[in-house]
């Protein structure tokens, strides 16, 4: 979606998983961050 609208920046919310939960549920923010060429701001909500 971000690539389709030619966004300048992406802001995403993180829910605070750490350690084992990241392993089980995946690291979505990390994957998204590496796929994009624009700045990504991660806000812990």
N, C-alpha and C positions, 0 to 999 in steps of 0.2 A: 504494500500500500504506500509506503514512504517513497519508494522509487517511482511509483506511478504518478504521484502528485508533485514530484520534483521539490521535496521539502529541503529546507536549509538546516534543520535540526530536529531531533526526535527527543521527546521527554517521556520516560517510562517510569512507572512505579514498581518498586521492589517490595517484597513482603517479608524479607528477613530470614529466609532459610539459610542454614549454615551446615557445613560438614555433611553428615549422612543424609539429611533431607535434600540437599542439593544433588547428591548422587542419585537418590531415588526419584526425585521429581524432575531432575534435569536443571541445567543452568540456562534458562531461556534468555535472560538478559545478556549473558556472556556470548551466546550464539548470535544474537541480533547485533550486538556491538561489533563483532568481527565481520559481519556481512555487509555493513554499511560504510560508506566513505564520508558520511557527514557526522558532526558531533552528536553524541548521545549523552543526555543528562539522565542519570538514574537517581530517583528520589525515593528514599526509604519511607514507606507509608505504614 
